Amino acid sequence: MNGTDKSSLDDFVQRYSGIYEHSPWVAREAAAEAAECRSVECIAEIMADCVDNASSERQLALIRAHPDLAGKAQIAGELTADSSEEQARAGLDRCSAEEYKRFQDLNDRYLQKFGFPFVMAVRDSSRAEILAAFEMRLGNDPRLEFETALTEIHKIARLRLRAMRAKELRQ
Ligand code: GUN
């Protein structure tokens, strides 16, 4: 048996299907190569390559699979466990009514301008830092913002992989 038999590929897909938000295809495409990895960084790189080599339609769908920050899904408790934890670590589950309003206004303006939601790896950022980045990125041109969203999505994936590994090491 080697590391790429069917059951280890299935294990890989099951384990890493949530690393890219609502996009298990990334784990499926990365599985054959990444199942051989010994480190989180190796897995992160192979998964990122799959996204970077995907069609722009698929990349757009991946960006659109992300929920708004401090948006309706968060308020309704409908986020994935990872997204919920990331938003909570940034304090986005404790916004004042005024801050929620500000996020809603920014989320609406951003979607209107770019056609996809604002994505930022917020895990280690404060509300003030996120709001400042939001305002700044609203001024970007669409092509740059598309690339920035994908870069942030790769950061989110890397942080999710590291958090997963850290949790396993504690068990
Ligand atoms: N940054 C970290 N997680 C998320 C998420 O779920 N949505 C968005 N928009 N940004 C994030």
Backbone and ligand atoms as CSV (ligand in chain L), in Angstrom:
chain,resi,resn,atom,element,x,y,z
A,1,MET,N,N,0.852,-1.213,0.000
A,1,MET,CA,C,0.000,0.000,0.000
A,1,MET,C,C,0.874,1.245,0.000
A,2,ASN,N,N,0.510,2.232,-0.784
A,2,ASN,CA,C,1.230,3.494,-0.646
A,2,ASN,C,C,0.251,4.565,-0.160
A,3,GLY,N,N,0.767,5.803,-0.010
A,3,GLY,CA,C,-0.020,6.878,0.588
A,3,GLY,C,C,-1.164,7.377,-0.271
A,4,THR,N,N,-1.255,6.937,-1.518
A,4,THR,CA,C,-2.298,7.490,-2.385
A,4,THR,C,C,-3.366,6.458,-2.749
A,5,ASP,N,N,-3.538,5.410,-1.942
A,5,ASP,CA,C,-4.625,4.490,-2.271
A,5,ASP,C,C,-5.970,5.185,-2.007
A,6,LYS,N,N,-7.041,4.506,-2.474
A,6,LYS,CA,C,-8.345,5.190,-2.473
A,6,LYS,C,C,-8.762,5.662,-1.080
A,7,SER,N,N,-8.521,4.814,-0.064
A,7,SER,CA,C,-9.011,5.219,1.262
A,7,SER,C,C,-8.214,6.388,1.817
A,8,SER,N,N,-6.913,6.484,1.508
A,8,SER,CA,C,-6.207,7.661,2.039
A,8,SER,C,C,-6.609,8.925,1.282
A,9,LEU,N,N,-6.977,8.779,0.007
A,9,LEU,CA,C,-7.482,9.958,-0.715
A,9,LEU,C,C,-8.832,10.382,-0.124
A,10,ASP,N,N,-9.690,9.414,0.152
A,10,ASP,CA,C,-10.998,9.737,0.753
A,10,ASP,C,C,-10.813,10.377,2.126
A,11,ASP,N,N,-9.865,9.852,2.900
A,11,ASP,CA,C,-9.592,10.432,4.227
A,11,ASP,C,C,-9.140,11.886,4.084
A,12,PHE,N,N,-8.271,12.105,3.124
A,12,PHE,CA,C,-7.750,13.469,2.928
A,12,PHE,C,C,-8.907,14.420,2.600
A,13,VAL,N,N,-9.752,13.994,1.665
A,13,VAL,CA,C,-10.862,14.866,1.240
A,13,VAL,C,C,-11.792,15.148,2.411
A,14,GLN,N,N,-12.079,14.107,3.172
A,14,GLN,CA,C,-12.992,14.310,4.307
A,14,GLN,C,C,-12.395,15.266,5.344
A,15,ARG,N,N,-11.130,15.071,5.604
A,15,ARG,CA,C,-10.448,15.878,6.617
A,15,ARG,C,C,-10.312,17.343,6.223
A,16,TYR,N,N,-10.047,17.596,4.938
A,16,TYR,CA,C,-9.703,18.956,4.525
A,16,TYR,C,C,-10.780,19.634,3.669
A,17,SER,N,N,-11.965,19.041,3.610
A,17,SER,CA,C,-12.994,19.596,2.716
A,17,SER,C,C,-13.445,20.993,3.136
A,18,GLY,N,N,-13.276,21.335,4.432
A,18,GLY,CA,C,-13.746,22.643,4.894
A,18,GLY,C,C,-12.665,23.712,4.916
A,19,ILE,N,N,-11.482,23.382,4.468
A,19,ILE,CA,C,-10.380,24.362,4.548
A,19,ILE,C,C,-10.669,25.565,3.637
A,20,TYR,N,N,-11.215,25.295,2.465
A,20,TYR,CA,C,-11.696,26.391,1.601
A,20,TYR,C,C,-13.224,26.419,1.753
A,21,GLU,N,N,-13.718,27.547,2.215
A,21,GLU,CA,C,-15.120,27.713,2.617
A,21,GLU,C,C,-16.113,27.169,1.567
A,22,HIS,N,N,-16.950,26.216,1.969
A,22,HIS,CA,C,-17.994,25.643,1.091
A,22,HIS,C,C,-17.437,25.230,-0.273
A,23,SER,N,N,-16.169,24.794,-0.325
A,23,SER,CA,C,-15.558,24.460,-1.621
A,23,SER,C,C,-14.728,23.180,-1.522
A,24,PRO,N,N,-15.403,22.031,-1.296
A,24,PRO,CA,C,-14.672,20.773,-1.118
A,24,PRO,C,C,-13.895,20.342,-2.365
A,25,TRP,N,N,-14.193,20.964,-3.517
A,25,TRP,CA,C,-13.471,20.598,-4.741
A,25,TRP,C,C,-11.971,20.858,-4.597
A,26,VAL,N,N,-11.594,21.824,-3.757
A,26,VAL,CA,C,-10.158,22.121,-3.612
A,26,VAL,C,C,-9.461,20.910,-2.967
A,27,ALA,N,N,-10.058,20.361,-1.914
A,27,ALA,CA,C,-9.475,19.175,-1.265
A,27,ALA,C,C,-9.474,17.986,-2.230
A,28,ARG,N,N,-10.551,17.850,-3.022
A,28,ARG,CA,C,-10.613,16.724,-3.972
A,28,ARG,C,C,-9.481,16.829,-4.988
A,29,GLU,N,N,-9.262,18.041,-5.501
A,29,GLU,CA,C,-8.229,18.200,-6.529
A,29,GLU,C,C,-6.821,18.092,-5.970
A,30,ALA,N,N,-6.660,18.497,-4.697
A,30,ALA,CA,C,-5.319,18.488,-4.101
A,30,ALA,C,C,-4.939,17.090,-3.597
A,31,ALA,N,N,-5.949,16.223,-3.365
A,31,ALA,CA,C,-5.743,14.991,-2.591
A,31,ALA,C,C,-4.572,14.132,-3.072
A,32,ALA,N,N,-4.511,13.833,-4.375
A,32,ALA,CA,C,-3.509,12.875,-4.853
A,32,ALA,C,C,-2.097,13.338,-4.487
A,33,GLU,N,N,-1.841,14.633,-4.670
A,33,GLU,CA,C,-0.505,15.140,-4.386
A,33,GLU,C,C,-0.311,15.405,-2.880
A,34,ALA,N,N,-1.326,16.012,-2.252
A,34,ALA,CA,C,-1.159,16.486,-0.877
A,34,ALA,C,C,-1.251,15.371,0.170
A,35,ALA,N,N,-1.840,14.223,-0.206
A,35,ALA,CA,C,-1.923,13.114,0.762
A,35,ALA,C,C,-0.533,12.632,1.157
A,36,GLU,N,N,0.456,12.951,0.338
A,36,GLU,CA,C,1.844,12.539,0.633
A,36,GLU,C,C,2.573,13.533,1.543
A,37,CYS,N,N,1.952,14.699,1.804
A,37,CYS,CA,C,2.644,15.752,2.563
A,37,CYS,C,C,2.885,15.344,4.006
A,38,ARG,N,N,3.981,15.842,4.548
A,38,ARG,CA,C,4.282,15.617,5.961
A,38,ARG,C,C,4.041,16.873,6.788
A,39,SER,N,N,3.817,18.018,6.131
A,39,SER,CA,C,3.636,19.264,6.896
A,39,SER,C,C,2.407,20.026,6.413
A,40,VAL,N,N,1.908,20.864,7.309
A,40,VAL,CA,C,0.772,21.735,6.996
A,40,VAL,C,C,1.126,22.694,5.854
A,41,GLU,N,N,2.352,23.194,5.867
A,41,GLU,CA,C,2.752,24.155,4.831
A,41,GLU,C,C,2.721,23.499,3.447
A,42,CYS,N,N,3.104,22.235,3.387
A,42,CYS,CA,C,3.086,21.484,2.122
A,42,CYS,C,C,1.636,21.350,1.627
A,43,ILE,N,N,0.729,20.997,2.513
A,43,ILE,CA,C,-0.688,20.864,2.135
A,43,ILE,C,C,-1.230,22.220,1.676
A,44,ALA,N,N,-0.882,23.261,2.437
A,44,ALA,CA,C,-1.382,24.611,2.117
A,44,ALA,C,C,-0.940,25.018,0.709
A,45,GLU,N,N,0.296,24.720,0.389
A,45,GLU,CA,C,0.826,25.127,-0.911
A,45,GLU,C,C,0.132,24.396,-2.063
A,46,ILE,N,N,-0.084,23.101,-1.886
A,46,ILE,CA,C,-0.706,22.321,-2.967
A,46,ILE,C,C,-2.176,22.740,-3.138
A,47,MET,N,N,-2.870,22.970,-2.027
A,47,MET,CA,C,-4.272,23.411,-2.131
A,47,MET,C,C,-4.335,24.788,-2.803
A,48,ALA,N,N,-3.421,25.682,-2.425
A,48,ALA,CA,C,-3.413,27.021,-3.021
A,48,ALA,C,C,-3.154,26.940,-4.531
A,49,ASP,N,N,-2.247,26.046,-4.933
A,49,ASP,CA,C,-1.964,25.884,-6.374
A,49,ASP,C,C,-3.217,25.444,-7.134
A,50,CYS,N,N,-4.014,24.563,-6.516
A,50,CYS,CA,C,-5.245,24.096,-7.182
A,50,CYS,C,C,-6.174,25.286,-7.456
A,51,VAL,N,N,-6.275,26.184,-6.473
A,51,VAL,CA,C,-7.135,27.365,-6.653
A,51,VAL,C,C,-6.540,28.292,-7.700
A,52,ASP,N,N,-5.235,28.527,-7.613
A,52,ASP,CA,C,-4.595,29.464,-8.553
A,52,ASP,C,C,-4.669,28.962,-9.999
A,53,ASN,N,N,-4.699,27.634,-10.155
A,53,ASN,CA,C,-4.775,27.067,-11.510
A,53,ASN,C,C,-6.202,26.821,-11.988
A,54,ALA,N,N,-7.194,27.119,-11.143
A,54,ALA,CA,C,-8.601,26.907,-11.538
A,54,ALA,C,C,-9.050,28.022,-12.488
A,55,SER,N,N,-10.179,27.800,-13.141
A,55,SER,CA,C,-10.715,28.821,-14.048
A,55,SER,C,C,-11.150,30.044,-13.233
A,56,SER,N,N,-11.229,31.198,-13.901
A,56,SER,CA,C,-11.652,32.391,-13.158
A,56,SER,C,C,-13.103,32.259,-12.698
A,57,GLU,N,N,-13.924,31.468,-13.408
A,57,GLU,CA,C,-15.315,31.243,-12.968
A,57,GLU,C,C,-15.321,30.502,-11.625
A,58,ARG,N,N,-14.462,29.486,-11.536
A,58,ARG,CA,C,-14.398,28.704,-10.300
A,58,ARG,C,C,-13.837,29.550,-9.157
A,59,GLN,N,N,-12.859,30.389,-9.478
A,59,GLN,CA,C,-12.286,31.277,-8.452
A,59,GLN,C,C,-13.346,32.257,-7.949
A,60,LEU,N,N,-14.137,32.773,-8.885
A,60,LEU,CA,C,-15.207,33.706,-8.496
A,60,LEU,C,C,-16.225,33.000,-7.589
A,61,ALA,N,N,-16.578,31.755,-7.954
A,61,ALA,CA,C,-17.540,30.997,-7.130
A,61,ALA,C,C,-16.963,30.774,-5.728
A,62,LEU,N,N,-15.656,30.545,-5.650
A,62,LEU,CA,C,-15.013,30.358,-4.342
A,62,LEU,C,C,-15.105,31.640,-3.508
A,63,ILE,N,N,-14.828,32.774,-4.124
A,63,ILE,CA,C,-14.931,34.040,-3.375
A,63,ILE,C,C,-16.382,34.233,-2.917
A,64,ARG,N,N,-17.315,33.935,-3.832
A,64,ARG,CA,C,-18.738,34.139,-3.506
A,64,ARG,C,C,-19.248,33.157,-2.457
A,65,ALA,N,N,-18.505,32.090,-2.185
A,65,ALA,CA,C,-18.939,31.111,-1.173
A,65,ALA,C,C,-18.714,31.638,0.241
A,66,HIS,N,N,-18.047,32.799,0.356
A,66,HIS,CA,C,-17.770,33.350,1.690
A,66,HIS,C,C,-18.928,34.203,2.198
A,67,PRO,N,N,-19.260,34.025,3.474
A,67,PRO,CA,C,-20.317,34.870,4.051
A,67,PRO,C,C,-19.785,36.278,4.310
A,68,ASP,N,N,-20.680,37.229,4.395
A,68,ASP,CA,C,-20.283,38.587,4.795
A,68,ASP,C,C,-19.705,38.564,6.204
A,69,LEU,N,N,-18.816,39.509,6.465
A,69,LEU,CA,C,-18.328,39.700,7.834
A,69,LEU,C,C,-19.394,40.481,8.603
A,70,ALA,N,N,-19.697,40.013,9.838
A,70,ALA,CA,C,-20.737,40.643,10.662
A,70,ALA,C,C,-22.012,40.851,9.847
A,71,GLY,N,N,-22.350,39.856,9.043
A,71,GLY,CA,C,-23.519,39.959,8.160
A,71,GLY,C,C,-24.697,39.139,8.666
A,72,LYS,N,N,-25.674,38.955,7.775
A,72,LYS,CA,C,-26.929,38.308,8.186
A,72,LYS,C,C,-26.729,36.871,8.651
A,73,ALA,N,N,-25.850,36.121,7.944
A,73,ALA,CA,C,-25.632,34.716,8.319
A,73,ALA,C,C,-25.010,34.621,9.709
A,74,GLN,N,N,-24.138,35.575,10.032
A,74,GLN,CA,C,-23.530,35.554,11.371
A,74,GLN,C,C,-24.585,35.845,12.431
A,75,ILE,N,N,-25.409,36.851,12.170
A,75,ILE,CA,C,-26.447,37.219,13.136
A,75,ILE,C,C,-27.439,36.063,13.317
A,76,ALA,N,N,-27.718,35.344,12.224
A,76,ALA,CA,C,-28.685,34.232,12.294
A,76,ALA,C,C,-28.047,32.934,12.796
A,77,GLY,N,N,-26.735,32.955,13.076
A,77,GLY,CA,C,-26.052,31.734,13.553
A,77,GLY,C,C,-25.921,30.683,12.465
A,78,GLU,N,N,-25.777,31.102,11.209
A,78,GLU,CA,C,-25.737,30.138,10.100
A,78,GLU,C,C,-24.353,29.972,9.469
A,79,LEU,N,N,-23.308,30.378,10.196
A,79,LEU,CA,C,-21.956,30.270,9.641
A,79,LEU,C,C,-21.405,28.858,9.819
A,80,THR,N,N,-20.389,28.512,9.014
A,80,THR,CA,C,-19.648,27.274,9.291
A,80,THR,C,C,-18.906,27.472,10.615
A,81,ALA,N,N,-18.510,26.362,11.250
A,81,ALA,CA,C,-17.811,26.462,12.547
A,81,ALA,C,C,-16.540,27.302,12.398
A,82,ASP,N,N,-15.802,27.114,11.305
A,82,ASP,CA,C,-14.555,27.871,11.115
A,82,ASP,C,C,-14.826,29.359,10.980
A,83,SER,N,N,-15.773,29.713,10.135
A,83,SER,CA,C,-16.067,31.129,9.917
A,83,SER,C,C,-16.567,31.765,11.215
A,84,SER,N,N,-17.393,31.025,11.942
A,84,SER,CA,C,-17.929,31.542,13.198
A,84,SER,C,C,-16.787,31.817,14.180
A,85,GLU,N,N,-15.846,30.895,14.277
A,85,GLU,CA,C,-14.724,31.080,15.203
A,85,GLU,C,C,-13.854,32.264,14.769
A,86,GLU,N,N,-13.595,32.370,13.476
A,86,GLU,CA,C,-12.744,33.464,12.980
A,86,GLU,C,C,-13.392,34.824,13.253
A,87,GLN,N,N,-14.686,34.889,12.973
A,87,GLN,CA,C,-15.370,36.169,13.191
A,87,GLN,C,C,-15.442,36.501,14.686
A,88,ALA,N,N,-15.633,35.480,15.514
A,88,ALA,CA,C,-15.706,35.715,16.966
A,88,ALA,C,C,-14.346,36.160,17.506
A,89,ARG,N,N,-13.259,35.552,17.000
A,89,ARG,CA,C,-11.917,35.942,17.474
A,89,ARG,C,C,-11.618,37.398,17.157
A,90,ALA,N,N,-12.213,37.898,16.072
A,90,ALA,CA,C,-12.013,39.310,15.715
A,90,ALA,C,C,-13.043,40.210,16.413
A,91,GLY,N,N,-13.881,39.608,17.256
A,91,GLY,CA,C,-14.868,40.395,17.994
A,91,GLY,C,C,-16.078,40.785,17.155
A,92,LEU,N,N,-16.245,40.139,15.997
A,92,LEU,CA,C,-17.348,40.541,15.112
A,92,LEU,C,C,-18.705,40.030,15.593
A,93,ASP,N,N,-18.694,39.150,16.590
A,93,ASP,CA,C,-19.968,38.691,17.161
A,93,ASP,C,C,-20.409,39.614,18.301
A,94,ARG,N,N,-19.600,40.648,18.559
A,94,ARG,CA,C,-19.932,41.550,19.664
A,94,ARG,C,C,-19.991,42.995,19.179
A,95,CYS,N,N,-20.437,43.194,17.966
A,95,CYS,CA,C,-20.539,44.555,17.422
A,95,CYS,C,C,-21.684,45.296,18.108
A,96,SER,N,N,-21.516,46.602,18.241
A,96,SER,CA,C,-22.640,47.428,18.694
A,96,SER,C,C,-23.620,47.553,17.518
A,97,ALA,N,N,-24.832,48.032,17.805
A,97,ALA,CA,C,-25.819,48.206,16.727
A,97,ALA,C,C,-25.240,49.113,15.637
A,98,GLU,N,N,-24.494,50.119,16.083
A,98,GLU,CA,C,-23.903,51.062,15.125
A,98,GLU,C,C,-22.847,50.382,14.239
A,99,GLU,N,N,-22.034,49.516,14.880
A,99,GLU,CA,C,-21.002,48.800,14.110
A,99,GLU,C,C,-21.641,47.822,13.122
A,100,TYR,N,N,-22.697,47.120,13.546
A,100,TYR,CA,C,-23.388,46.213,12.618
A,100,TYR,C,C,-23.894,46.993,11.406
A,101,LYS,N,N,-24.413,48.195,11.686
A,101,LYS,CA,C,-24.936,49.021,10.609
A,101,LYS,C,C,-23.809,49.418,9.649
A,102,ARG,N,N,-22.669,49.753,10.236
A,102,ARG,CA,C,-21.519,50.150,9.418
A,102,ARG,C,C,-21.067,48.973,8.540
A,103,PHE,N,N,-20.997,47.759,9.144
A,103,PHE,CA,C,-20.612,46.590,8.349
A,103,PHE,C,C,-21.634,46.333,7.246
A,104,GLN,N,N,-22.903,46.468,7.579
A,104,GLN,CA,C,-23.928,46.191,6.566
A,104,GLN,C,C,-23.798,47.151,5.377
A,105,ASP,N,N,-23.570,48.413,5.717
A,105,ASP,CA,C,-23.410,49.419,4.664
A,105,ASP,C,C,-22.176,49.110,3.803
A,106,LEU,N,N,-21.049,48.778,4.453
A,106,LEU,CA,C,-19.822,48.458,3.707
A,106,LEU,C,C,-20.005,47.179,2.884
A,107,ASN,N,N,-20.610,46.143,3.494
A,107,ASN,CA,C,-20.845,44.888,2.759
A,107,ASN,C,C,-21.686,45.160,1.511
A,108,ASP,N,N,-22.725,45.973,1.652
A,108,ASP,CA,C,-23.611,46.270,0.516
A,108,ASP,C,C,-22.870,47.033,-0.577
A,109,ARG,N,N,-22.110,48.051,-0.159
A,109,ARG,CA,C,-21.384,48.859,-1.157
A,109,ARG,C,C,-20.317,48.039,-1.873
A,110,TYR,N,N,-19.651,47.185,-1.108
A,110,TYR,CA,C,-18.578,46.353,-1.684
A,110,TYR,C,C,-19.171,45.378,-2.712
A,111,LEU,N,N,-20.260,44.692,-2.322
A,111,LEU,CA,C,-20.891,43.723,-3.229
A,111,LEU,C,C,-21.377,44.420,-4.496
A,112,GLN,N,N,-21.966,45.589,-4.300
A,112,GLN,CA,C,-22.474,46.368,-5.430
A,112,GLN,C,C,-21.350,46.702,-6.415
A,113,LYS,N,N,-20.192,47.101,-5.879
A,113,LYS,CA,C,-19.079,47.505,-6.741
A,113,LYS,C,C,-18.393,46.316,-7.406
A,114,PHE,N,N,-18.137,45.221,-6.636
A,114,PHE,CA,C,-17.279,44.145,-7.161
A,114,PHE,C,C,-18.044,42.888,-7.589
A,115,GLY,N,N,-19.261,42.707,-7.072
A,115,GLY,CA,C,-20.030,41.506,-7.446
A,115,GLY,C,C,-19.649,40.275,-6.643
A,116,PHE,N,N,-18.855,40.461,-5.599
A,116,PHE,CA,C,-18.541,39.364,-4.671
A,116,PHE,C,C,-18.322,39.981,-3.284
A,117,PRO,N,N,-18.387,39.149,-2.226
A,117,PRO,CA,C,-18.288,39.708,-0.871
A,117,PRO,C,C,-16.846,40.060,-0.477
A,118,PHE,N,N,-16.737,40.940,0.482
A,118,PHE,CA,C,-15.427,41.327,1.026
A,118,PHE,C,C,-14.872,40.163,1.847
A,119,VAL,N,N,-13.690,39.688,1.477
A,119,VAL,CA,C,-13.067,38.589,2.216
A,119,VAL,C,C,-11.732,39.067,2.773
A,120,MET,N,N,-11.541,38.806,4.061
A,120,MET,CA,C,-10.287,39.191,4.715
A,120,MET,C,C,-9.990,38.163,5.807
A,121,ALA,N,N,-8.747,37.743,5.921
A,121,ALA,CA,C,-8.367,36.805,6.994
A,121,ALA,C,C,-8.362,37.582,8.304
A,122,VAL,N,N,-9.465,37.485,9.037
A,122,VAL,CA,C,-9.697,38.393,10.175
A,122,VAL,C,C,-9.283,37.816,11.530
A,123,ARG,N,N,-8.893,36.563,11.523
A,123,ARG,CA,C,-8.649,35.839,12.781
A,123,ARG,C,C,-7.852,36.643,13.811
A,124,ASP,N,N,-6.797,37.327,13.372
A,124,ASP,CA,C,-5.948,38.056,14.326
A,124,ASP,C,C,-6.070,39.570,14.175
A,125,SER,N,N,-7.217,40.041,13.670
A,125,SER,CA,C,-7.407,41.488,13.495
A,125,SER,C,C,-8.474,42.005,14.449
A,126,SER,N,N,-8.414,43.318,14.716
A,126,SER,CA,C,-9.449,43.942,15.554
A,126,SER,C,C,-10.569,44.480,14.644
A,127,ARG,N,N,-11.704,44.807,15.251
A,127,ARG,CA,C,-12.805,45.402,14.465
A,127,ARG,C,C,-12.343,46.661,13.761
A,128,ALA,N,N,-11.558,47.492,14.471
A,128,ALA,CA,C,-11.106,48.761,13.883
A,128,ALA,C,C,-10.201,48.494,12.676
A,129,GLU,N,N,-9.316,47.504,12.778
A,129,GLU,CA,C,-8.422,47.176,11.653
A,129,GLU,C,C,-9.219,46.665,10.450
A,130,ILE,N,N,-10.238,45.862,10.748
A,130,ILE,CA,C,-11.052,45.308,9.654
A,130,ILE,C,C,-11.821,46.434,8.947
A,131,LEU,N,N,-12.389,47.330,9.742
A,131,LEU,CA,C,-13.158,48.437,9.141
A,131,LEU,C,C,-12.241,49.335,8.300
A,132,ALA,N,N,-11.021,49.573,8.786
A,132,ALA,CA,C,-10.080,50.422,8.033
A,132,ALA,C,C,-9.699,49.743,6.714
A,133,ALA,N,N,-9.436,48.423,6.763
A,133,ALA,CA,C,-9.083,47.686,5.534
A,133,ALA,C,C,-10.260,47.682,4.560
A,134,PHE,N,N,-11.455,47.544,5.106
A,134,PHE,CA,C,-12.673,47.518,4.302
A,134,PHE,C,C,-12.783,48.827,3.502
A,135,GLU,N,N,-12.675,49.950,4.209
A,135,GLU,CA,C,-12.771,51.278,3.561
A,135,GLU,C,C,-11.696,51.417,2.482
A,136,MET,N,N,-10.491,50.986,2.820
A,136,MET,CA,C,-9.369,51.138,1.891
A,136,MET,C,C,-9.585,50.291,0.634
A,137,ARG,N,N,-9.995,49.028,0.828
A,137,ARG,CA,C,-10.129,48.127,-0.321
A,137,ARG,C,C,-11.317,48.493,-1.202
A,138,LEU,N,N,-12.304,49.189,-0.638
A,138,LEU,CA,C,-13.439,49.645,-1.468
A,138,LEU,C,C,-12.967,50.556,-2.603
A,139,GLY,N,N,-11.809,51.195,-2.407
A,139,GLY,CA,C,-11.275,52.092,-3.430
A,139,GLY,C,C,-10.449,51.383,-4.501
A,140,ASN,N,N,-10.169,50.092,-4.328
A,140,ASN,CA,C,-9.341,49.352,-5.304
A,140,ASN,C,C,-10.068,49.154,-6.635
A,141,ASP,N,N,-9.291,48.844,-7.667
A,141,ASP,CA,C,-9.962,48.484,-8.918
A,141,ASP,C,C,-10.311,46.992,-8.876
A,142,PRO,N,N,-11.334,46.583,-9.638
A,142,PRO,CA,C,-11.875,45.216,-9.524
A,142,PRO,C,C,-10.837,44.112,-9.736
A,143,ARG,N,N,-9.919,44.308,-10.656
A,143,ARG,CA,C,-8.956,43.230,-10.907
A,143,ARG,C,C,-8.043,43.012,-9.686
A,144,LEU,N,N,-7.579,44.119,-9.111
A,144,LEU,CA,C,-6.727,44.028,-7.918
A,144,LEU,C,C,-7.515,43.400,-6.765
A,145,GLU,N,N,-8.771,43.801,-6.639
A,145,GLU,CA,C,-9.574,43.300,-5.519
A,145,GLU,C,C,-9.857,41.796,-5.659
A,146,PHE,N,N,-10.037,41.327,-6.881
A,146,PHE,CA,C,-10.220,39.884,-7.129
A,146,PHE,C,C,-8.973,39.129,-6.646
A,147,GLU,N,N,-7.803,39.630,-7.012
A,147,GLU,CA,C,-6.542,39.001,-6.590
A,147,GLU,C,C,-6.368,39.078,-5.077
A,148,THR,N,N,-6.730,40.221,-4.490
A,148,THR,CA,C,-6.599,40.388,-3.034
A,148,THR,C,C,-7.509,39.396,-2.309
A,149,ALA,N,N,-8.728,39.227,-2.816
A,149,ALA,CA,C,-9.660,38.273,-2.185
A,149,ALA,C,C,-9.055,36.863,-2.199
A,150,LEU,N,N,-8.462,36.461,-3.324
A,150,LEU,CA,C,-7.868,35.110,-3.394
A,150,LEU,C,C,-6.670,34.991,-2.444
A,151,THR,N,N,-5.867,36.048,-2.353
A,151,THR,CA,C,-4.730,36.027,-1.417
A,151,THR,C,C,-5.222,35.875,0.023
A,152,GLU,N,N,-6.292,36.600,0.368
A,152,GLU,CA,C,-6.859,36.494,1.725
A,152,GLU,C,C,-7.437,35.097,1.963
A,153,ILE,N,N,-8.042,34.526,0.928
A,153,ILE,CA,C,-8.624,33.182,1.056
A,153,ILE,C,C,-7.514,32.148,1.310
A,154,HIS,N,N,-6.375,32.326,0.654
A,154,HIS,CA,C,-5.247,31.419,0.930
A,154,HIS,C,C,-4.750,31.585,2.366
A,155,LYS,N,N,-4.748,32.838,2.858
A,155,LYS,CA,C,-4.326,33.064,4.256
A,155,LYS,C,C,-5.294,32.374,5.211
A,156,ILE,N,N,-6.594,32.522,4.941
A,156,ILE,CA,C,-7.614,31.872,5.787
A,156,ILE,C,C,-7.366,30.364,5.805
A,157,ALA,N,N,-7.101,29.787,4.625
A,157,ALA,CA,C,-6.891,28.338,4.519
A,157,ALA,C,C,-5.679,27.910,5.352
A,158,ARG,N,N,-4.597,28.678,5.244
A,158,ARG,CA,C,-3.371,28.352,5.983
A,158,ARG,C,C,-3.636,28.415,7.506
A,159,LEU,N,N,-4.367,29.445,7.927
A,159,LEU,CA,C,-4.675,29.583,9.355
A,159,LEU,C,C,-5.582,28.452,9.824
A,160,ARG,N,N,-6.509,28.034,8.976
A,160,ARG,CA,C,-7.386,26.907,9.341
A,160,ARG,C,C,-6.569,25.622,9.480
A,161,LEU,N,N,-5.644,25.413,8.544
A,161,LEU,CA,C,-4.808,24.200,8.614
A,161,LEU,C,C,-3.945,24.211,9.873
A,162,ARG,N,N,-3.373,25.383,10.178
A,162,ARG,CA,C,-2.525,25.466,11.381
A,162,ARG,C,C,-3.348,25.258,12.644
A,163,ALA,N,N,-4.553,25.836,12.679
A,163,ALA,CA,C,-5.412,25.683,13.864
A,163,ALA,C,C,-5.805,24.211,14.032
A,164,MET,N,N,-6.057,23.545,12.910
A,164,MET,CA,C,-6.440,22.125,12.949
A,164,MET,C,C,-5.292,21.296,13.513
A,165,ARG,N,N,-4.077,21.591,13.022
A,165,ARG,CA,C,-2.903,20.849,13.489
A,165,ARG,C,C,-2.653,21.110,14.984
A,166,ALA,N,N,-2.781,22.388,15.403
A,166,ALA,CA,C,-2.533,22.735,16.809
A,166,ALA,C,C,-3.534,22.008,17.716
A,167,LYS,N,N,-4.778,21.912,17.241
A,167,LYS,CA,C,-5.816,21.233,18.032
A,167,LYS,C,C,-5.487,19.748,18.178
A,168,GLU,N,N,-5.022,19.148,17.075
A,168,GLU,CA,C,-4.681,17.717,17.129
A,168,GLU,C,C,-3.513,17.470,18.101
A,169,LEU,N,N,-2.557,18.404,18.092
A,169,LEU,CA,C,-1.377,18.225,18.968
A,169,LEU,C,C,-1.752,18.351,20.442
A,170,ARG,N,N,-2.830,19.100,20.727
A,170,ARG,CA,C,-3.269,19.249,22.113
A,170,ARG,C,C,-4.022,18.017,22.605
A,171,GLN,N,N,-4.545,17.231,21.647
A,171,GLN,CA,C,-5.402,16.092,22.057
A,171,GLN,C,C,-4.605,14.902,22.571
L,1,GUN,N1,N,-12.325,35.833,7.004
L,1,GUN,C1,C,-12.233,34.722,7.769
L,1,GUN,N2,N,-13.327,33.993,7.648
L,1,GUN,C2,C,-14.133,34.676,6.793
L,1,GUN,C3,C,-15.414,34.426,6.295
L,1,GUN,O1,O,-16.041,33.408,6.592
L,1,GUN,N3,N,-15.941,35.368,5.461
L,1,GUN,C4,C,-15.262,36.483,5.106
L,1,GUN,N4,N,-15.863,37.358,4.316
L,1,GUN,N5,N,-14.044,36.741,5.535
L,1,GUN,C5,C,-13.518,35.828,6.388
